[in-house]
Amino acid sequence: MKQKITTPIADFVKTYAESNTCRLHMPGHKGKTFLGCEAFDITEIHGGDSLYEADGIIAESERNATELFGTVRTLFSTEGSSQCIRAMLYLAMLRKKEGKRPVVVAARNVHKAFIYAATLLDFDVIWLWTGENAESLCSCYVSPATVEQVLKKNKDSVVAVYVTSPDYLGGQADIKELAEVCHRNGTILAVDNAHGAYLHFLESSQHPMDLGADICCDSAHKTLPVLTGGAYLHISKNAPKVFVEQAKYAMGLFGSTSPSYLIMTSLDLCNQYLADGYRERLQRTIDLKKICARQLEKAGWRVRKSDPLKLTIEIPSGVSNCELTEKLRKYDVECEYADPDFLVFMLTPENTEDDLQQIVLALGENQDSYQVKEQLPVARTTQMITIREAMFAAPEAVSVKQALGRICRVPTVSCPPAIPIAVPGELIDESILKLFEYYGIEEVDVVRL
């Protein structure tokens, strides 16, 4: 179904690009073509509005996004979900009680942007773990009952519960139940929904804003046709009033004063894309993914249950992820992520049926077995100093073999998935060393003695 939607940013930028205006303002390319997009790359000129003080074309486009997602307010980010994560946590800090050090209860599979926010905002974290049967750094299933127990013990200091859903493998948290637990215990639920911008447009919405979360971020560029860096900060109708009042300030606090108009234009045009038959195109892609998954299972591959747009394949025993990714590249297929256990493909309606069939062709018949794998160690170590203290401490780079007993200074992990094995300020023990080895980390920054 087509819904009438305006595109004020795109219209303004196009009109300006076609004008003969003498550009005696930034950017330095002056609209001349080097890459091909420069004519549309502008700054906060007359009529162009300003992202963090928006009252013109940007404000109109954000109102369109707010209506599309059904929130009380949706704001644009040109610096990805990382900017939104910092803003979310800043807003959560406005709930802290006088004389109490703020605490965020968080599932352990956070993106390192969360760690950087803790450094800047100086809050403590109570980590929630998936249990003794961890299978991946990327996953951390959190039960509502566990969250309730933690909140009852720490209700005077907790400012928010924070979860990542969907996670990098496509696992989804029970947002509805978690939100009910949070609200019953007088706190809010914040969700890193970077991989799930499309979830609102399913036949039955699975978006955190529709399931009871108070605030969340979406990386529009991950699953929607938006330039890299485009993201949303969503605030729910039930969130504290101060969140709406201070949202722009929070975003500006962590954002560049020169936000990209190319990214904002792509977010603006995405409003029109979402309003014009997107739900039907999305469902078509999901149906194609299901067909592809059945074909892979018939060929001997294990396909993991995941969010509707991820195709996550378990890697057989004795097969390396490098071996499989090279096999894929021979057929011109590039996956999103590969680690020792999983291959992850991220799909959107911009992928064709041929794209999915290329996966099936590239992987072919699986001739290897799936054996029971040894469980990963759960690295529940000791926080020796605060995250902020560690991140601002004098650094020392050491080999992993020399790191035992030292204090981690920075989150050390590749990106993707950008999920820290050891958190700054934590003691590096044997379980952490095993995870470093498993994920191929050879050097780590520790606090200098």
C-alpha positions as CSV (number, residue, x, y, z in Angstrom):
1,M,0.0,0.0,0.0
2,K,1.3,3.4,-1.0
3,Q,1.2,6.2,1.6
4,K,1.7,9.8,0.7
5,I,5.0,11.1,2.2
6,T,7.0,14.2,1.6
7,T,10.8,14.3,1.0
8,P,11.7,17.9,2.1
9,I,15.5,17.3,2.5
10,A,15.9,15.6,-0.9
11,D,13.8,18.2,-2.6
12,F,15.8,21.1,-1.1
13,V,19.2,19.5,-1.9
14,K,18.1,18.8,-5.5
15,T,16.9,22.3,-6.0
16,Y,20.1,23.8,-4.6
17,A,22.2,21.5,-6.7
18,E,20.4,22.6,-9.9
19,S,20.7,26.3,-9.0
20,N,23.6,28.6,-10.1
21,T,24.4,29.7,-6.6
22,C,28.0,30.7,-6.0
23,R,29.0,28.4,-3.2
24,L,31.1,30.5,-0.9
25,H,30.5,28.1,2.0
26,M,31.6,24.7,3.1
27,P,32.3,22.0,1.9
28,G,35.5,22.6,0.0
29,H,34.6,20.8,-3.2
30,K,32.0,23.6,-3.9
31,G,29.7,21.1,-5.6
32,K,32.2,20.1,-8.3
33,T,32.2,16.5,-9.2
34,F,35.0,14.2,-8.0
35,L,33.0,11.2,-6.7
36,G,29.8,12.2,-8.4
37,C,27.7,13.1,-5.4
38,E,29.2,16.5,-4.5
39,A,26.5,18.7,-5.9
40,F,24.1,17.2,-3.2
41,D,26.6,17.5,-0.4
42,I,25.9,20.8,1.4
43,T,26.1,22.3,4.9
44,E,23.7,24.3,7.1
45,I,22.9,27.0,4.5
46,H,19.8,29.2,4.5
47,G,16.8,27.0,4.2
48,G,18.8,23.8,4.9
49,D,17.8,23.6,8.6
50,S,20.2,22.3,11.2
51,L,20.1,18.7,12.5
52,Y,20.4,19.5,16.3
53,E,18.2,22.6,16.2
54,A,15.8,21.3,13.6
55,D,12.7,23.4,12.9
56,G,12.5,23.3,9.1
57,I,13.0,20.6,6.4
58,I,14.9,18.2,8.8
59,A,12.2,18.5,11.4
60,E,9.6,17.8,8.8
61,S,11.4,14.7,7.6
62,E,11.9,13.4,11.2
63,R,8.1,13.9,11.8
64,N,7.5,11.7,8.7
65,A,9.8,9.0,10.2
66,T,8.0,9.4,13.6
67,E,4.7,8.7,11.9
68,L,6.0,5.8,9.9
69,F,7.5,4.1,13.0
70,G,4.6,5.0,15.3
71,T,6.8,6.5,18.0
72,V,6.4,9.7,20.0
73,R,9.6,11.0,18.5
74,T,12.1,9.6,16.0
75,L,15.4,11.5,15.4
76,F,18.0,11.1,12.7
77,S,21.6,10.2,13.3
78,T,24.4,10.6,10.7
79,E,26.9,8.8,12.8
80,G,25.3,5.4,13.1
81,S,23.7,3.7,16.1
82,S,26.9,4.5,18.1
83,Q,25.8,8.1,18.4
84,C,22.3,6.9,19.4
85,I,23.6,4.5,22.0
86,R,25.5,7.3,23.7
87,A,22.5,9.5,23.6
88,M,20.2,6.8,25.0
89,L,22.5,6.2,27.9
90,Y,22.8,10.0,28.5
91,L,19.1,10.2,28.7
92,A,19.0,7.2,31.1
93,M,21.5,9.1,33.4
94,L,18.9,11.8,33.8
95,R,17.0,9.3,36.0
96,K,19.8,8.8,38.5
97,K,19.0,9.5,42.1
98,E,20.9,12.1,44.1
99,G,23.8,10.5,46.0
100,K,23.5,7.2,44.2
101,R,26.1,6.1,41.6
102,P,24.1,5.2,38.5
103,V,24.0,1.6,37.3
104,V,22.9,0.1,34.0
105,V,21.9,-3.6,34.0
106,A,23.1,-4.9,30.6
107,A,23.3,-8.1,28.7
108,R,27.0,-8.9,28.2
109,N,26.9,-8.9,24.3
110,V,27.0,-5.1,24.1
111,H,28.6,-3.3,21.2
112,K,31.8,-1.5,22.2
113,A,29.9,1.8,21.7
114,F,28.2,1.0,25.1
115,I,31.6,0.7,26.7
116,Y,32.6,4.1,25.3
117,A,29.4,5.6,26.6
118,A,30.2,4.2,30.1
119,T,33.6,5.8,29.8
120,L,32.1,9.2,29.0
121,L,29.1,9.1,31.3
122,D,30.9,7.2,34.2
123,F,28.3,4.7,35.2
124,D,28.7,1.2,36.6
125,V,27.4,-1.9,34.9
126,I,25.8,-5.1,36.3
127,W,26.3,-7.7,33.6
128,L,23.7,-10.3,32.7
129,W,25.1,-13.5,31.3
130,T,23.6,-16.2,29.1
131,G,24.4,-19.0,31.6
132,E,27.0,-21.8,31.6
133,N,26.2,-22.9,28.0
134,A,27.6,-20.0,26.1
135,E,27.9,-20.8,22.4
136,S,29.1,-17.4,21.0
137,L,30.4,-14.0,22.0
138,C,27.6,-12.6,19.9
139,S,24.7,-14.1,21.9
140,C,23.4,-13.5,25.4
141,Y,19.9,-14.7,26.1
142,V,18.6,-12.9,29.2
143,S,15.6,-14.3,31.0
144,P,13.0,-11.9,32.4
145,A,13.1,-13.7,35.7
146,T,16.9,-13.0,36.1
147,V,16.4,-9.4,35.3
148,E,13.6,-9.1,37.9
149,Q,15.9,-10.6,40.6
150,V,18.7,-8.1,39.7
151,L,16.3,-5.2,39.8
152,K,14.8,-6.1,43.1
153,K,18.3,-6.1,44.7
154,N,19.5,-2.9,43.1
155,K,16.3,-0.8,42.5
156,D,17.8,2.4,44.2
157,S,20.7,2.7,41.7
158,V,19.5,1.2,38.4
159,V,18.7,3.8,35.8
160,A,18.0,1.4,32.9
161,V,18.1,-2.2,31.6
162,Y,19.9,-2.5,28.3
163,V,19.8,-5.4,25.8
164,T,20.9,-6.0,22.2
165,S,18.2,-7.4,20.0
166,P,18.5,-8.8,17.4
167,D,22.1,-9.8,18.1
168,Y,24.7,-10.4,15.4
169,L,23.6,-14.0,14.8
170,G,19.9,-13.0,14.6
171,G,18.9,-14.0,18.1
172,Q,16.0,-11.9,19.6
173,A,15.3,-11.1,23.2
174,D,11.8,-11.3,24.8
175,I,11.4,-7.6,24.6
176,K,7.7,-7.6,25.7
177,E,8.4,-9.6,28.9
178,L,11.6,-7.6,29.7
179,A,9.7,-4.3,29.3
180,E,7.0,-5.5,31.7
181,V,9.6,-6.5,34.2
182,C,11.4,-3.1,33.9
183,H,8.2,-1.1,34.3
184,R,7.0,-3.2,37.2
185,N,10.3,-2.4,39.0
186,G,10.3,1.3,38.2
187,T,13.0,1.4,35.5
188,I,13.2,1.7,31.7
189,L,14.2,-0.7,28.9
190,A,16.7,0.6,26.3
191,V,17.4,-1.6,23.3
192,D,20.2,-1.7,20.8
193,N,18.1,-2.6,17.8
194,A,20.8,-1.7,15.3
195,H,20.1,-4.8,13.2
196,G,16.3,-4.5,13.3
197,A,15.1,-1.2,11.7
198,Y,12.8,-3.2,9.4
199,L,11.0,-5.1,12.3
200,H,8.2,-2.5,12.5
201,F,7.1,-3.3,9.0
202,L,6.5,-7.1,9.4
203,E,3.0,-8.4,9.2
204,S,3.1,-8.6,13.0
205,S,5.6,-6.0,14.3
206,Q,8.6,-7.3,16.2
207,H,10.1,-3.8,16.7
208,P,11.1,-2.9,20.3
209,M,9.0,0.3,20.2
210,D,5.9,-1.9,19.5
211,L,6.8,-4.4,22.2
212,G,7.1,-2.0,25.2
213,A,10.7,-0.7,25.1
214,D,11.1,2.9,26.2
215,I,13.9,3.9,23.9
216,C,16.0,2.2,21.1
217,C,18.3,2.8,18.2
218,D,18.1,1.4,14.7
219,S,20.9,1.4,12.2
220,A,18.9,2.3,9.1
221,H,21.9,1.6,6.9
222,K,22.1,-2.0,8.0
223,T,18.8,-3.2,6.7
224,L,17.3,-0.3,4.8
225,P,18.5,1.5,1.7
226,V,20.3,4.3,3.6
227,L,23.9,5.4,3.3
228,T,26.4,4.1,5.8
229,G,26.0,6.1,9.0
230,G,22.3,6.7,8.8
231,A,20.4,5.7,11.9
232,Y,17.4,6.4,14.1
233,L,16.9,7.2,17.8
234,H,13.3,6.2,18.7
235,I,11.5,7.3,21.8
236,S,8.3,5.5,22.9
237,K,5.0,7.1,23.9
238,N,5.4,5.7,27.4
239,A,9.0,7.0,27.9
240,P,9.7,9.6,30.5
241,K,8.8,13.1,29.2
242,V,12.3,14.3,29.8
243,F,13.5,11.9,27.1
244,V,11.5,13.8,24.4
245,E,12.5,17.2,25.8
246,Q,16.3,16.4,25.9
247,A,16.6,14.1,23.0
248,K,18.1,16.6,20.5
249,Y,20.5,17.9,23.1
250,A,21.6,14.4,23.8
251,M,22.2,13.7,20.2
252,G,24.1,16.9,19.7
253,L,26.2,16.2,22.7
254,F,27.8,13.2,20.9
255,G,27.4,14.3,17.3
256,S,29.5,16.3,14.9
257,T,28.5,19.9,14.2
258,S,28.9,19.0,10.5
259,P,26.4,16.2,10.0
260,S,26.3,14.7,6.5
261,Y,23.5,16.0,4.3
262,L,24.1,13.0,2.0
263,I,23.2,10.7,4.8
264,M,20.2,12.9,5.9
265,T,19.0,12.9,2.3
266,S,19.1,9.1,2.2
267,L,17.2,8.9,5.4
268,D,14.6,11.4,4.0
269,L,14.2,9.3,0.8
270,C,13.9,6.2,2.9
271,N,10.7,7.6,4.4
272,Q,9.2,7.5,0.9
273,Y,10.6,4.0,0.3
274,L,9.0,2.7,3.5
275,A,5.7,4.2,2.7
276,D,5.5,2.8,-0.9
277,G,4.9,-1.0,-0.8
278,Y,7.8,-1.8,1.5
279,R,5.9,-4.3,3.6
280,E,5.1,-6.4,0.6
281,R,8.7,-6.3,-0.7
282,L,9.9,-7.2,2.8
283,Q,7.6,-10.3,3.0
284,R,8.7,-11.4,-0.4
285,T,12.3,-11.4,0.7
286,I,11.5,-13.3,3.9
287,D,9.7,-15.9,1.8
288,L,12.8,-16.3,-0.5
289,K,15.0,-16.6,2.6
290,K,12.9,-19.5,3.9
291,I,13.2,-21.3,0.6
292,C,17.0,-20.8,0.6
293,A,17.2,-22.1,4.2
294,R,15.3,-25.2,3.3
295,Q,17.6,-25.8,0.3
296,L,20.7,-25.4,2.5
297,E,19.3,-27.8,5.1
298,K,18.5,-30.4,2.4
299,A,22.2,-30.0,1.3
300,G,23.4,-30.9,4.8
301,W,23.9,-27.5,6.4
302,R,22.5,-26.4,9.7
303,V,20.6,-23.1,9.5
304,R,20.1,-21.4,12.9
305,K,16.9,-19.8,14.0
306,S,17.3,-16.0,13.5
307,D,15.5,-12.8,12.9
308,P,13.7,-12.7,9.6
309,L,16.4,-11.1,7.5
310,K,19.4,-13.0,8.7
311,L,20.5,-16.3,7.3
312,T,22.8,-17.8,9.9
313,I,24.6,-21.1,9.1
314,E,26.5,-23.2,11.7
315,I,30.0,-24.2,10.6
316,P,30.6,-28.0,10.6
317,S,33.2,-29.5,12.9
318,G,36.7,-29.4,11.6
319,V,35.9,-26.7,9.0
320,S,37.4,-23.2,9.3
321,N,35.5,-20.0,8.7
322,C,38.3,-18.9,6.4
323,E,37.9,-22.0,4.3
324,L,34.2,-21.3,3.8
325,T,34.5,-17.5,3.1
326,E,37.1,-18.3,0.4
327,K,34.8,-20.8,-1.0
328,L,32.1,-18.2,-1.1
329,R,34.3,-15.6,-2.8
330,K,35.1,-18.0,-5.6
331,Y,31.4,-17.6,-6.5
332,D,31.5,-13.8,-5.9
333,V,29.6,-14.1,-2.6
334,E,30.6,-11.9,0.4
335,C,29.0,-12.7,3.7
336,E,28.4,-10.2,6.5
337,Y,30.3,-12.1,9.2
338,A,32.2,-15.3,9.9
339,D,33.7,-16.6,13.1
340,P,34.8,-20.1,14.1
341,D,31.2,-21.2,14.6
342,F,28.9,-19.2,12.3
343,L,28.4,-17.7,8.8
344,V,26.0,-14.7,8.8
345,F,24.3,-13.4,5.6
346,M,22.3,-10.2,5.9
347,L,19.4,-9.9,3.5
348,T,17.1,-7.0,2.4
349,P,14.6,-6.5,-0.4
350,E,17.4,-5.2,-2.5
351,N,18.8,-8.7,-2.7
352,T,17.4,-10.8,-5.6
353,E,16.3,-14.4,-5.7
354,D,19.5,-15.0,-7.7
355,D,21.6,-13.6,-4.8
356,L,20.2,-16.2,-2.5
357,Q,20.6,-19.0,-5.0
358,Q,24.2,-18.0,-5.3
359,I,24.7,-18.9,-1.7
360,V,23.2,-22.3,-2.2
361,L,25.4,-22.8,-5.3
362,A,28.6,-21.6,-3.6
363,L,28.2,-23.8,-0.5
364,G,27.1,-26.8,-2.3
365,E,26.7,-30.1,-0.5
366,N,28.0,-30.3,3.0
367,Q,30.2,-33.4,3.4
368,D,31.3,-32.7,7.0
369,S,29.6,-33.7,10.2
370,Y,28.3,-31.6,13.1
371,Q,29.8,-32.9,16.3
372,V,29.1,-31.6,19.8
373,K,31.4,-28.6,20.4
374,E,33.1,-27.7,23.6
375,Q,31.2,-24.9,25.3
376,L,33.0,-21.5,25.4
377,P,34.2,-20.4,28.8
378,V,32.0,-17.8,30.5
379,A,34.3,-15.0,31.4
380,R,32.8,-13.8,34.6
381,T,35.9,-12.1,36.0
382,T,36.4,-9.3,38.5
383,Q,36.0,-5.6,37.9
384,M,39.1,-4.1,39.5
385,I,38.6,-0.4,38.6
386,T,35.8,1.4,36.8
387,I,35.5,1.4,33.0
388,R,36.2,5.1,33.0
389,E,39.4,4.8,35.2
390,A,40.7,2.0,32.9
391,M,40.0,3.8,29.6
392,F,41.9,6.9,30.8
393,A,44.8,5.0,32.4
394,A,48.3,4.8,30.9
395,P,48.4,2.1,28.3
396,E,50.7,-0.9,27.8
397,A,50.3,-3.3,24.9
398,V,51.2,-6.9,25.7
399,S,50.8,-10.3,24.1
400,V,47.9,-12.3,25.3
401,K,50.3,-14.7,26.9
402,Q,51.6,-11.9,29.1
403,A,48.2,-10.6,30.0
404,L,47.2,-13.0,32.7
405,G,46.6,-11.2,35.9
406,R,46.6,-7.7,34.3
407,I,43.8,-5.2,34.1
408,C,42.2,-4.8,30.7
409,R,42.4,-1.2,29.5
410,V,40.3,-1.1,26.2
411,P,37.7,-3.5,24.8
412,T,39.6,-5.8,22.5
413,V,37.7,-7.5,19.7
414,S,37.5,-7.3,15.9
415,C,34.7,-5.3,14.2
416,P,32.4,-7.0,13.4
417,P,31.1,-8.0,15.8
418,A,32.6,-5.2,18.1
419,I,31.6,-7.1,21.2
420,P,34.3,-7.0,23.9
421,I,35.7,-10.2,25.4
422,A,37.1,-8.3,28.4
423,V,35.7,-5.0,29.5
424,P,38.0,-2.2,30.6
425,G,38.8,-2.4,34.3
426,E,38.4,-6.2,34.4
427,L,41.0,-8.7,35.6
428,I,42.2,-10.8,32.7
429,D,42.0,-14.4,34.0
430,E,42.3,-17.8,32.4
431,S,38.7,-17.8,31.0
432,I,39.4,-14.5,29.3
433,L,42.7,-15.8,27.9
434,K,40.8,-18.8,26.4
435,L,38.4,-16.5,24.7
436,F,41.2,-14.3,23.3
437,E,42.8,-17.5,21.9
438,Y,39.5,-18.8,20.4
439,Y,38.7,-15.5,18.6
440,G,42.3,-15.0,17.4
441,I,43.2,-12.0,19.6
442,E,47.0,-11.9,19.9
443,E,47.7,-8.6,21.7
444,V,45.8,-6.6,24.3
445,D,46.0,-3.2,25.9
446,V,46.4,-3.4,29.7
447,V,46.7,-0.8,32.4
448,R,50.4,0.1,32.7
449,L,51.8,-0.9,36.1
